[in-house]
Amino acid sequence: MIQLEKRDSIFILTMDDGENRWNTTFVREISAALDEVEASVGPAALVTTSSDPKFFSNGLDLEWRASSGDHPGGDKVAFGSEFMALMGRIITLPLPSICAINGHAFGAGFMMALCHDVRLMRQDRGFICANEVEIGMVIPDPELALFQHKLPANVFFETVQLARRWTGPEAAEAGIISSVCSQEDLLESAISKAQSLARLGENRKVYGKMKERLFGSNAAINTPHGAAHLLRSVGLAAS
């Protein structure tokens, strides 16, 4: 279901479950892999991708959600809170994270991609999309907050309200991803980017703290005061 390997200082997490649809078992497998990543020391970075040539992640496991009785997808009641907690963990991972989007990334798969620090996407095929409105679901507040933090304002509206499907080139132009690559070059490009950033992962305390300042409670970018007020107030607070 989840493969984790390490090349020098780079961890490569490969989702290996077909369309990589999200259920509680899938969440817990990824969480366990991240335990190993976070337990490491020294320079490090994470690359996340999929083994499927068509799908990065096709969103929520709807067959599991509609099932009754025992199912390998696990506890339905636990899913919501555990999934959101995992997204919060990825977005504040105390080392650089790069997502190699090699195919379609819908709903929860798109969320996971956005939680990474850097995103690269296959150029020739695949869409990224928050398709909740299309399938009759209201996007919950934590997901909206994620999109608002990670997307430019006009892109945010098109994504969450209009359920726009973004191709790789469109996503790059919109600022959702950093760049597009050929299918053949995607993973190695992501690993190369990870190698260039791995040094930042050596000081996990600082790297993680900065992410908390950006995305955690009382995040600096959420302050009700403007930058000018904060800058002027530094001297007053110190005196």
Backbone as JSON, one array per atom type, in Angstrom:
{
  "sequence": "MIQLEKRDSIFILTMDDGENRWNTTFVREISAALDEVEASVGPAALVTTSSDPKFFSNGLDLEWRASSGDHPGGDKVAFGSEFMALMGRIITLPLPSICAINGHAFGAGFMMALCHDVRLMRQDRGFICANEVEIGMVIPDPELALFQHKLPANVFFETVQLARRWTGPEAAEAGIISSVCSQEDLLESAISKAQSLARLGENRKVYGKMKERLFGSNAAINTPHGAAHLLRSVGLAAS",
  "N": [[0.82, -1.21, 0.0], [1.88, 1.3, 0.85], [5.06, 2.4, 0.04], [8.29, 2.97, 1.29], [11.39, 4.32, 0.79], [14.9, 5.09, 1.06], [17.22, 7.29, -0.28], [20.32, 8.15, 0.14], [20.12, 11.18, 1.69], [17.45, 11.49, 1.14], [14.09, 10.71, 1.5], [11.76, 8.64, -0.1], [8.48, 8.41, -0.58], [6.16, 6.29, -1.76], [2.98, 5.97, -2.93], [1.13, 3.09, -3.29], [-1.26, 1.77, -4.14], [-3.03, 1.3, -6.3], [-5.49, 3.4, -7.45], [-5.08, 4.88, -5.25], [-6.99, 5.65, -3.26], [-8.58, 7.31, -0.51], [-8.92, 6.05, 2.7], [-9.38, 4.99, 6.13], [-7.44, 3.08, 6.75], [-5.5, 3.59, 4.8], [-4.72, 6.19, 5.52], [-3.5, 5.63, 8.0], [-1.36, 4.01, 7.25], [0.25, 5.79, 5.8], [0.8, 7.6, 7.84], [2.34, 5.98, 9.52], [4.6, 5.62, 7.92], [5.55, 8.23, 7.89], [6.28, 8.46, 10.55], [8.69, 7.06, 10.57], [10.2, 8.67, 8.87], [10.32, 11.09, 10.33], [11.69, 10.25, 12.54], [14.28, 10.11, 11.8], [17.63, 11.52, 11.62], [19.75, 14.36, 10.9], [20.56, 15.93, 7.68], [17.73, 16.01, 5.53], [14.99, 15.24, 3.33], [11.68, 14.91, 1.97], [10.15, 13.1, -0.64], [7.14, 12.64, -2.29], [5.15, 10.43, -4.15], [3.38, 8.46, -6.65], [2.85, 5.04, -7.59], [1.21, 4.41, -9.66], [0.63, 4.89, -13.1], [-1.35, 6.58, -13.99], [-2.84, 7.72, -11.9], [-2.25, 9.93, -9.25], [-3.61, 10.37, -6.8], [-6.9, 9.47, -6.38], [-8.78, 10.58, -4.72], [-11.36, 10.37, -2.15], [-12.22, 7.15, -0.84], [-14.88, 6.01, -2.11], [-16.33, 3.66, -2.43], [-15.69, 2.25, -0.13], [-16.78, 4.0, 1.76], [-19.48, 3.65, 1.24], [-19.91, 1.06, 1.92], [-20.96, -1.73, 4.02], [-20.56, -3.34, 7.19], [-17.56, -5.26, 7.94], [-14.58, -3.99, 6.48], [-11.63, -3.64, 4.54], [-10.81, -1.02, 4.45], [-11.09, 0.1, 6.94], [-11.95, 1.85, 10.04], [-14.71, 3.86, 9.74], [-15.7, 5.96, 11.26], [-13.49, 7.1, 12.46], [-12.17, 8.28, 10.41], [-12.43, 11.05, 9.44], [-11.29, 12.86, 11.4], [-8.73, 11.72, 11.68], [-7.69, 11.82, 9.09], [-7.65, 14.62, 8.58], [-5.88, 15.38, 10.59], [-3.58, 14.12, 9.68], [-3.1, 15.57, 7.32], [-2.54, 18.04, 8.48], [-0.2, 17.32, 9.75], [1.52, 16.77, 7.6], [1.7, 19.27, 6.33], [3.11, 20.68, 8.2], [5.45, 19.3, 8.42], [8.69, 18.75, 9.69], [10.79, 19.04, 7.84], [11.97, 19.56, 4.47], [9.5, 19.05, 1.91], [8.52, 17.49, -1.06], [6.31, 17.12, -3.72], [5.61, 14.87, -6.23], [3.54, 14.91, -8.68], [2.16, 12.62, -10.49], [-0.07, 11.93, -11.91], [-3.69, 12.03, -12.02], [-4.96, 14.06, -9.42], [-7.29, 14.28, -7.17], [-9.67, 15.85, -4.99], [-9.11, 14.66, -1.83], [-6.59, 13.75, -2.56], [-5.53, 15.93, -3.93], [-5.49, 17.73, -1.83], [-3.49, 16.54, -0.22], [-1.27, 16.87, -1.9], [-1.08, 19.69, -1.92], [-0.29, 20.14, 0.68], [2.4, 19.73, 0.72], [5.68, 21.24, 0.54], [6.76, 21.93, -1.96], [5.61, 21.49, -5.28], [5.67, 19.43, -8.1], [4.59, 18.57, -11.38], [3.32, 16.21, -13.71], [3.56, 16.83, -17.17], [2.08, 16.1, -19.48], [-0.33, 14.77, -19.02], [-3.15, 14.35, -16.77], [-5.08, 15.74, -14.11], [-5.51, 18.21, -11.54], [-7.73, 18.77, -8.9], [-10.3, 20.09, -6.81], [-12.99, 18.5, -6.23], [-15.32, 18.47, -4.75], [-17.75, 20.04, -4.77], [-18.8, 19.31, -7.21], [-19.52, 16.64, -6.76], [-21.47, 16.84, -4.89], [-20.78, 17.62, -2.27], [-20.07, 19.67, 0.55], [-17.29, 21.68, 1.09], [-15.25, 21.26, 3.88], [-14.29, 23.46, 6.65], [-11.46, 23.24, 7.48], [-10.25, 22.29, 5.13], [-10.86, 24.32, 3.31], [-9.37, 26.37, 4.5], [-6.78, 25.39, 4.09], [-6.63, 25.48, 1.25], [-6.92, 28.23, 0.9], [-4.63, 29.23, 2.11], [-2.67, 28.21, 0.43], [-3.17, 28.88, -2.24], [-3.38, 31.41, -4.82], [-5.71, 34.2, -4.74], [-7.69, 34.39, -6.88], [-7.38, 31.91, -8.06], [-8.0, 30.28, -5.94], [-10.83, 30.68, -5.69], [-11.79, 29.7, -8.17], [-11.01, 27.1, -7.89], [-12.24, 26.01, -5.5], [-14.94, 26.78, -5.61], [-15.83, 26.62, -8.26], [-14.9, 24.21, -9.05], [-12.75, 23.75, -10.79], [-10.77, 21.95, -13.1], [-7.4, 21.53, -13.24], [-4.84, 21.38, -15.57], [-1.41, 20.25, -15.85], [0.35, 22.3, -17.11], [-1.43, 24.51, -16.87], [-1.73, 24.64, -14.09], [0.86, 25.28, -13.33], [1.14, 27.82, -14.47], [-0.79, 29.14, -12.99], [0.31, 29.15, -10.5], [-0.03, 27.08, -8.71], [1.54, 24.84, -8.72], [5.13, 24.31, -8.88], [6.52, 23.68, -11.25], [6.31, 21.92, -14.42], [6.99, 18.62, -15.66], [8.29, 16.07, -17.84], [6.87, 12.76, -17.92], [8.9, 10.89, -17.68], [10.96, 12.31, -16.48], [9.98, 13.27, -14.11], [10.07, 12.15, -11.4], [12.86, 12.05, -10.87], [13.46, 14.74, -11.12], [12.05, 15.74, -8.94], [13.44, 14.49, -6.88], [15.94, 15.65, -7.24], [15.31, 18.3, -6.61], [14.64, 17.92, -3.94], [17.12, 17.13, -2.93], [18.5, 19.52, -3.14], [17.35, 20.95, -1.12], [17.58, 19.52, 1.21], [19.45, 20.15, 3.18], [18.2, 22.02, 4.77], [16.57, 20.52, 6.31], [18.07, 19.52, 8.35], [18.11, 20.98, 10.7], [15.63, 20.37, 12.39], [14.02, 21.51, 14.32], [13.97, 24.29, 13.87], [13.05, 24.39, 11.18], [10.56, 23.13, 11.36], [9.35, 24.83, 13.23], [9.15, 27.22, 11.78], [7.22, 26.49, 9.9], [5.05, 26.11, 11.59], [4.71, 28.75, 12.32], [3.76, 29.76, 9.98], [1.48, 28.18, 9.39], [0.27, 27.2, 11.7], [-1.38, 27.46, 14.97], [-2.29, 30.79, 15.83], [-0.9, 31.86, 13.64], [1.56, 33.82, 11.99], [0.84, 35.05, 9.58], [-1.84, 35.29, 9.85], [-2.44, 37.35, 11.5], [-4.35, 40.07, 12.9], [-3.27, 42.54, 12.59], [-1.48, 44.76, 10.41], [1.59, 44.57, 8.43], [3.13, 46.9, 8.73], [2.35, 47.93, 11.22], [3.2, 45.85, 12.9], [5.96, 45.93, 12.45], [6.62, 48.48, 13.37], [5.95, 48.18, 16.01], [7.79, 46.54, 17.21], [10.01, 47.79, 18.36], [8.73, 49.24, 20.38], [7.71, 47.22, 22.0], [10.02, 46.14, 22.98], [11.06, 48.1, 24.53]],
  "CA": [[0.0, 0.0, 0.0], [2.81, 2.43, 0.93], [6.47, 2.02, -0.01], [9.19, 4.03, 1.74], [12.8, 4.02, 0.61], [15.77, 6.23, 1.32], [18.4, 7.44, -1.12], [21.16, 9.12, 0.86], [19.33, 11.95, 2.65], [16.11, 11.7, 0.59], [13.06, 9.69, 1.67], [10.8, 8.59, -1.2], [7.25, 7.75, -0.17], [5.39, 5.96, -2.95], [1.66, 5.4, -2.71], [1.17, 1.91, -4.14], [-2.54, 1.1, -3.94], [-3.88, 1.58, -7.45], [-5.9, 4.8, -7.54], [-4.71, 5.53, -3.98], [-8.15, 6.31, -2.66], [-8.36, 7.53, 0.91], [-9.72, 5.49, 3.78], [-8.65, 5.07, 7.39], [-6.24, 2.23, 6.66], [-4.53, 4.32, 3.97], [-4.22, 7.27, 6.38], [-2.62, 5.1, 9.03], [-0.15, 3.52, 6.6], [1.08, 6.96, 5.52], [1.25, 8.11, 9.13], [3.42, 5.11, 9.99], [5.78, 5.95, 7.12], [6.06, 9.52, 8.36], [6.97, 8.21, 11.82], [10.06, 6.68, 10.24], [10.87, 9.86, 8.32], [10.57, 12.07, 11.38], [12.62, 9.68, 13.51], [15.64, 10.21, 11.26], [18.41, 12.7, 12.02], [20.62, 14.86, 9.86], [19.89, 16.5, 6.51], [16.71, 15.11, 4.98], [13.81, 15.79, 2.65], [10.71, 13.88, 1.58], [9.5, 13.14, -1.94], [5.95, 11.8, -2.32], [4.64, 10.18, -5.5], [2.52, 7.29, -6.78], [3.33, 4.03, -8.52], [0.26, 4.26, -10.75], [0.97, 5.84, -14.16], [-2.49, 7.45, -14.3], [-3.4, 8.38, -10.72], [-1.52, 10.24, -8.03], [-4.61, 9.92, -5.82], [-8.21, 9.78, -6.94], [-9.69, 11.1, -3.71], [-11.96, 9.55, -1.11], [-12.63, 5.79, -1.2], [-16.33, 6.06, -2.04], [-16.84, 2.29, -2.26], [-15.53, 1.97, 1.31], [-17.76, 4.81, 2.5], [-20.83, 3.11, 1.01], [-19.96, -0.35, 2.33], [-21.46, -2.06, 5.35], [-19.81, -4.44, 7.79], [-16.11, -5.15, 7.92], [-13.99, -3.57, 5.2], [-10.21, -3.36, 4.75], [-10.58, 0.42, 4.58], [-11.0, 0.46, 8.36], [-12.97, 2.54, 10.84], [-15.23, 5.05, 9.07], [-15.9, 7.05, 12.22], [-12.2, 7.71, 12.77], [-11.49, 8.8, 9.22], [-12.4, 12.5, 9.29], [-10.31, 13.5, 12.27], [-7.39, 11.2, 11.43], [-7.24, 12.35, 7.81], [-7.3, 16.04, 8.73], [-4.66, 15.45, 11.4], [-2.46, 13.76, 8.81], [-2.81, 16.72, 6.46], [-1.86, 19.02, 9.33], [1.15, 16.82, 10.0], [2.32, 16.91, 6.38], [1.95, 20.68, 6.03], [4.09, 21.18, 9.17], [6.55, 18.35, 8.52], [9.87, 19.55, 10.01], [11.83, 18.91, 6.83], [11.39, 19.91, 3.17], [8.68, 18.02, 1.28], [8.3, 17.73, -2.48], [5.29, 16.22, -4.24], [5.71, 14.58, -7.65], [2.17, 14.57, -9.06], [2.36, 11.89, -11.73], [-1.36, 11.64, -12.53], [-4.82, 12.76, -11.45], [-5.01, 14.3, -7.97], [-8.62, 14.82, -6.92], [-10.14, 15.91, -3.61], [-8.13, 14.41, -0.78], [-5.28, 13.66, -3.18], [-5.11, 17.31, -4.19], [-5.14, 18.28, -0.52], [-2.19, 16.03, 0.18], [-0.25, 17.53, -2.71], [-0.94, 21.07, -1.47], [0.35, 20.18, 1.98], [3.85, 19.68, 0.53], [6.32, 22.55, 0.34], [6.99, 22.14, -3.39], [4.87, 20.55, -6.11], [5.98, 19.27, -9.51], [3.48, 17.83, -11.97], [3.48, 15.67, -15.06], [3.16, 17.84, -18.14], [1.28, 15.68, -20.62], [-1.66, 14.27, -18.67], [-3.49, 14.43, -15.35], [-5.71, 16.96, -13.59], [-5.68, 18.4, -10.1], [-9.06, 19.34, -8.76], [-11.12, 19.91, -5.61], [-14.25, 18.21, -6.93], [-16.41, 18.23, -3.79], [-19.0, 20.65, -5.21], [-19.3, 18.49, -8.32], [-20.1, 15.38, -6.29], [-22.5, 17.13, -3.91], [-20.25, 17.77, -0.92], [-19.61, 21.0, 0.98], [-15.9, 21.6, 1.54], [-15.15, 21.65, 5.29], [-13.45, 24.63, 6.94], [-10.01, 23.02, 7.43], [-9.82, 22.17, 3.74], [-10.89, 25.68, 2.75], [-8.22, 27.11, 5.03], [-5.61, 24.9, 3.37], [-6.63, 26.04, -0.1], [-6.73, 29.68, 0.97], [-3.22, 29.48, 2.42], [-1.75, 27.73, -0.6], [-3.54, 29.28, -3.59], [-3.74, 32.8, -5.06], [-7.13, 34.43, -4.49], [-8.55, 34.03, -8.02], [-7.25, 30.47, -8.24], [-8.76, 29.7, -4.82], [-12.26, 30.68, -6.0], [-12.04, 28.78, -9.27], [-10.76, 25.74, -7.42], [-13.18, 25.49, -4.51], [-16.33, 27.07, -5.93], [-16.14, 26.23, -9.63], [-14.37, 22.85, -9.24], [-11.95, 23.73, -12.01], [-9.74, 20.93, -13.25], [-6.19, 22.18, -13.72], [-3.78, 20.57, -16.16], [-0.09, 20.62, -15.35], [0.75, 23.63, -17.55], [-2.31, 25.52, -16.28], [-1.42, 24.74, -12.67], [2.13, 26.0, -13.22], [0.87, 29.23, -14.78], [-1.6, 29.69, -11.9], [1.08, 29.18, -9.26], [-0.4, 25.98, -7.83], [2.72, 24.0, -8.69], [6.35, 25.03, -9.25], [6.86, 23.44, -12.65], [5.89, 20.65, -15.02], [8.07, 17.77, -16.15], [7.84, 14.87, -18.55], [6.67, 11.61, -17.04], [10.18, 10.22, -17.47], [11.86, 13.13, -15.67], [9.29, 13.84, -12.96], [10.58, 11.69, -10.11], [14.24, 12.48, -10.69], [13.43, 16.2, -10.89], [11.61, 15.93, -7.56], [14.55, 14.08, -6.02], [16.96, 16.7, -7.37], [14.85, 19.45, -5.81], [14.76, 17.5, -2.54], [18.54, 17.17, -2.57], [18.92, 20.92, -2.99], [16.72, 21.51, 0.09], [17.75, 18.61, 2.35], [20.24, 20.78, 4.25], [17.29, 22.74, 5.66], [15.94, 19.55, 7.19], [18.94, 19.09, 9.44], [17.62, 21.64, 11.91], [14.19, 20.1, 12.37], [13.33, 22.41, 15.24], [13.75, 25.58, 13.2], [12.23, 24.22, 9.98], [9.2, 22.87, 11.82], [8.83, 26.03, 13.89], [8.74, 28.17, 10.74], [5.95, 26.05, 9.33], [4.01, 26.42, 12.57], [4.46, 30.2, 12.25], [2.99, 30.0, 8.77], [0.23, 27.44, 9.26], [-0.24, 26.71, 12.97], [-2.22, 28.38, 15.75], [-1.75, 32.15, 15.9], [0.08, 32.02, 12.56], [1.93, 35.22, 11.76], [0.13, 35.62, 8.44], [-3.25, 35.46, 10.2], [-2.58, 38.43, 12.48], [-5.26, 41.14, 12.5], [-2.5, 43.76, 12.35], [-0.69, 44.8, 9.19], [3.04, 44.47, 8.57], [3.68, 48.16, 9.21], [2.11, 47.99, 12.67], [4.08, 44.89, 13.57], [7.34, 46.42, 12.35], [6.79, 49.64, 14.26], [5.7, 47.79, 17.4], [8.89, 45.76, 17.76], [10.79, 48.66, 19.25], [7.92, 49.59, 21.56], [7.61, 46.05, 22.86], [11.32, 45.88, 23.58], [11.45, 49.2, 25.44]],
  "C": [[0.86, 1.26, 0.0], [4.23, 1.87, 0.92], [7.31, 3.22, 0.43], [10.62, 3.56, 1.55], [13.61, 5.29, 0.88], [16.97, 6.17, 0.4], [19.26, 8.54, -0.5], [20.28, 9.88, 1.87], [17.87, 12.12, 2.23], [15.21, 10.49, 0.84], [12.1, 9.77, 0.48], [9.62, 7.75, -0.75], [6.4, 7.54, -1.42], [4.07, 5.33, -2.55], [1.46, 4.3, -3.74], [-0.11, 1.09, -3.99], [-3.5, 1.45, -5.08], [-4.2, 3.06, -7.57], [-5.59, 5.57, -6.26], [-5.85, 6.34, -3.4], [-8.02, 6.29, -1.14], [-9.4, 6.86, 1.78], [-8.86, 5.48, 5.04], [-7.38, 4.22, 7.37], [-5.14, 2.94, 5.89], [-3.9, 5.45, 4.78], [-3.19, 6.73, 7.36], [-1.31, 4.54, 8.45], [0.79, 4.69, 6.29], [1.63, 7.55, 6.81], [2.42, 7.3, 9.68], [4.71, 5.38, 9.22], [6.39, 7.27, 7.57], [6.73, 9.4, 9.73], [8.43, 7.89, 11.56], [10.84, 7.88, 9.7], [11.25, 10.82, 9.44], [11.54, 11.55, 12.44], [14.07, 9.77, 13.05], [16.32, 11.48, 11.78], [19.3, 13.11, 10.86], [19.85, 15.47, 8.71], [18.89, 15.52, 5.91], [15.63, 15.91, 4.26], [12.95, 14.62, 2.22], [10.2, 14.15, 0.18], [8.32, 12.18, -1.89], [5.47, 11.65, -3.75], [3.75, 8.94, -5.47], [3.13, 6.32, -7.78], [2.42, 3.89, -9.73], [0.55, 5.3, -11.84], [-0.15, 6.83, -14.48], [-2.94, 8.28, -13.11], [-2.32, 8.67, -9.69], [-2.4, 9.82, -6.86], [-5.97, 10.4, -6.29], [-9.25, 10.13, -5.88], [-10.22, 10.06, -2.74], [-12.37, 8.18, -1.66], [-14.15, 5.7, -1.04], [-16.95, 4.68, -1.86], [-16.77, 1.88, -0.79], [-16.58, 2.73, 2.11], [-19.17, 4.25, 2.38], [-20.99, 1.68, 1.5], [-20.57, -0.51, 3.71], [-20.67, -3.24, 5.88], [-18.31, -4.21, 7.72], [-15.6, -4.83, 6.52], [-12.53, -3.27, 5.45], [-9.87, -1.89, 4.84], [-10.57, 0.92, 6.01], [-12.18, 1.26, 8.89], [-13.44, 3.83, 10.15], [-15.34, 6.24, 10.01], [-14.6, 7.81, 12.47], [-11.63, 8.49, 11.6], [-11.34, 10.32, 9.22], [-11.31, 13.16, 10.12], [-8.9, 13.01, 11.98], [-6.84, 11.71, 10.09], [-6.81, 13.8, 7.94], [-6.03, 16.2, 9.55], [-3.43, 15.09, 10.57], [-2.1, 14.91, 7.88], [-2.09, 17.81, 7.25], [-0.43, 18.62, 9.64], [2.04, 17.03, 8.78], [2.67, 18.38, 6.14], [2.98, 21.28, 7.01], [5.25, 20.21, 9.36], [7.87, 19.11, 8.7], [11.07, 19.3, 9.1], [11.19, 19.18, 5.48], [10.62, 18.74, 2.55], [8.36, 18.43, -0.15], [7.32, 16.69, -2.99], [5.47, 16.1, -5.75], [4.36, 14.04, -8.12], [2.21, 13.94, -10.45], [1.07, 11.53, -12.46], [-2.45, 12.44, -11.85], [-4.69, 12.88, -9.93], [-6.31, 15.02, -7.67], [-8.91, 14.83, -5.42], [-9.04, 15.75, -2.59], [-6.72, 14.28, -1.33], [-4.7, 15.02, -3.48], [-4.71, 17.98, -2.87], [-3.75, 17.84, -0.09], [-1.07, 16.71, -0.59], [-0.01, 18.96, -2.23], [-0.23, 21.17, -0.13], [1.88, 20.09, 1.88], [4.4, 21.09, 0.28], [6.44, 22.91, -1.13], [6.22, 21.08, -4.16], [5.38, 20.6, -7.55], [4.9, 18.37, -10.1], [3.84, 17.34, -13.37], [2.87, 16.62, -16.08], [2.06, 17.37, -19.09], [-0.1, 15.16, -20.27], [-1.87, 14.39, -17.16], [-4.09, 15.77, -14.99], [-5.56, 17.0, -12.08], [-6.97, 19.18, -9.9], [-9.62, 19.08, -7.36], [-12.56, 19.73, -6.12], [-15.44, 18.02, -6.0], [-17.74, 18.8, -4.26], [-19.63, 19.82, -6.32], [-20.0, 17.23, -7.85], [-21.07, 15.58, -5.12], [-22.04, 17.23, -2.48], [-19.86, 19.22, -0.67], [-18.21, 20.85, 1.54], [-15.81, 22.07, 2.99], [-14.13, 22.77, 5.52], [-11.95, 24.34, 6.89], [-9.47, 22.91, 6.01], [-9.83, 23.53, 3.06], [-9.71, 26.5, 3.22], [-6.94, 26.69, 4.34], [-5.53, 25.53, 1.99], [-6.34, 27.54, -0.07], [-5.28, 30.03, 1.26], [-2.31, 29.21, 1.23], [-2.01, 28.27, -2.0], [-3.75, 30.79, -3.69], [-5.25, 32.98, -5.03], [-8.02, 34.01, -5.65], [-8.53, 32.53, -8.28], [-8.03, 29.73, -7.15], [-10.25, 29.61, -5.17], [-12.58, 29.68, -7.12], [-11.91, 27.32, -8.82], [-11.87, 25.22, -6.52], [-14.64, 25.71, -4.89], [-16.73, 26.53, -7.3], [-15.6, 24.84, -9.99], [-13.55, 22.73, -10.52], [-10.92, 22.61, -11.98], [-8.53, 21.57, -13.93], [-5.25, 21.14, -14.35], [-2.45, 21.01, -15.57], [0.35, 22.0, -15.8], [-0.12, 24.75, -16.97], [-1.99, 25.73, -14.81], [-0.11, 25.49, -12.44], [1.92, 27.49, -13.46], [0.1, 29.9, -13.65], [-0.85, 29.78, -10.58], [0.72, 28.09, -8.27], [0.79, 25.04, -7.65], [3.93, 24.84, -9.11], [6.67, 24.89, -10.73], [6.28, 22.12, -13.11], [7.11, 19.93, -15.56], [7.47, 16.67, -17.02], [7.65, 13.74, -17.55], [8.02, 10.96, -16.68], [11.08, 10.98, -16.5], [11.27, 13.54, -14.32], [9.92, 13.43, -11.63], [12.01, 12.17, -9.88], [14.33, 13.98, -10.48], [13.02, 16.5, -9.46], [12.73, 15.57, -6.59], [15.66, 15.12, -6.06], [16.59, 17.93, -6.55], [14.99, 19.13, -4.32], [16.22, 17.57, -2.08], [19.03, 18.6, -2.35], [18.39, 21.55, -1.71], [17.01, 20.71, 1.35], [18.52, 19.23, 3.49], [19.34, 21.5, 5.24], [16.62, 21.81, 6.66], [16.81, 19.11, 8.33], [18.52, 19.71, 10.75], [16.1, 21.52, 11.93], [13.41, 21.09, 13.23], [13.0, 23.73, 14.56], [12.81, 25.42, 12.0], [10.77, 23.97, 10.35], [8.56, 24.08, 12.47], [8.37, 27.07, 12.86], [7.42, 27.76, 10.11], [4.8, 26.3, 10.3], [3.69, 27.92, 12.55], [3.63, 30.55, 11.03], [1.59, 29.4, 8.83], [-0.41, 27.02, 10.57], [-1.14, 27.72, 13.68], [-1.51, 29.72, 15.88], [-0.67, 32.38, 14.85], [0.31, 33.5, 12.28], [1.13, 35.84, 10.62], [-1.37, 35.77, 8.71], [-3.48, 36.64, 11.15], [-3.55, 39.5, 12.0], [-4.54, 42.44, 12.2], [-1.69, 43.66, 11.07], [0.79, 44.77, 9.49], [3.63, 45.75, 9.14], [3.52, 48.29, 10.72], [3.06, 47.06, 13.4], [5.52, 45.37, 13.56], [7.58, 47.57, 13.31], [6.71, 49.24, 15.72], [6.85, 47.02, 18.02], [9.69, 46.58, 18.75], [10.03, 49.02, 20.51], [7.84, 48.44, 22.53], [8.91, 45.79, 23.6], [11.69, 46.93, 24.6], [10.72, 49.11, 26.77]]
}
